[in-house]
Amino acid sequence: MVRRDLALTVLELEPNEFHWVLMEAVQAESEECLGYRPIDSSTRGLPDYSEALIQGASALRVLQGLAPFGKPMNPVSIGESTSGPLPEEGAGAGGPNSSTDPDSCMFTTGHPVL
């Protein structure tokens, strides 16, 4: 796994409408500040800061190739093999929300790792 300098924040864009945002570090012009660019965010506002933070942390786990909180990455039945390929995110991998209603807005940057 490639190590990336990532950050998670929650923004209140409207009163009682909280959105999680995942960001990746970029080269800053000064050593006194950190520069980040958004790489993913929620598409729907949540009424609670804590819920947005939890869903953002779950999205971060998926970005790292880990299972979202409370869900196996590749569920199988007893006796089935787990050696098959993992589904792609956005193609029914089971992120923080159902595969039919993903709560993610992946930014395209042309970055080779993204």
N, C-alpha and C positions, 0 to 999 in steps of 0.2 A: 504494500500500500504506500502510495506517495504521501509524504507528510506535507500538509498545507497549513498556513497560518490563517485560521478562520475565527470569526467572531459571530455571535448571535446577539441581536438586540430586539426589543419590542418597542414599537412606535404607536402612539395614540393619534391616528390621523383625523378622526372625528371624535366628538365626545362619546365615551364608552364604546369605541371601535378600535380594538387593538390588533396590530399586525406584527407577525414575526418577520425578521429580515436576517438572512445569512449573508455574511460579507467575507471577502478574502483580502488579505493585506497586499498593498501595492507599495512600490518604492516612494517614500515620502521625500519632499524637497528639503526637509529639515529633520535632524535627529531628535528634535524636541516634540515632534508630533507623530502620530501613527496615521497612515493613510489606508483606507479600506474602500473596496468597491463592492456593490451588491451583486450577489450571484444567484440568489433565490429569495422568494418572499411568499407570504400567504396571499391568496386571492380574495379571501373573505375576512372581514373584520370579526373579531371575537369580543364579547361583552366583558371579558375578564383578563387582566394583565397576566395573571398566573397561567391561565389556560393557553394563552398565546405563547408564553415562554415554554410551556411543556410541549406544545405542538411544534414549536421551532426546534427544540432539542431533539425531538423525534425525527424531524426532517434532516437535522445534522447527522444523526445516526445513519439514516438511509444514504446520505451523500458519502459517508465513510464506508459504505458497503456493509453496514450492520443492520440488524432487524430493528424496525421501529419499536418503541416501548410497547410491551404487551403482545407483540405479534411475532411468530416465527418467520424468518426470512423465506424459507422454502418448506411450507407445511407438507407432511407426508403421512400416510396411514401406516399402521403397524404392518411390517413386512415389506414395505416399499423402500426402494433405494433413494438415498439423498444425493447421489452423484450426478444428477441431471443439471442442466444449466439453470441459473437463476433468472427469473423474469426481469425485463428491463423496467426501470422506474417510468411511470407514465403509461406503461403497457400492462397494468394490472398487478404490479408488484406489491400492492397493499401498503401504501404510505400511511400517514397519520389518518387519512380518511379513506373512504371506499375508492375502488379503482374507477368507478363511474363518475366520481365527483372529486377529483384531486384538488387539494388546497395548496397548490404550488404554482409559482410563476417563474420558471427557470429563465434567467437572462442568458442570451447568447452573446459571447464575447470574442469568439475566434480563438480563445485560449486552448492550447492542445490538451490540457488536463480536464477541461470541462466537457 
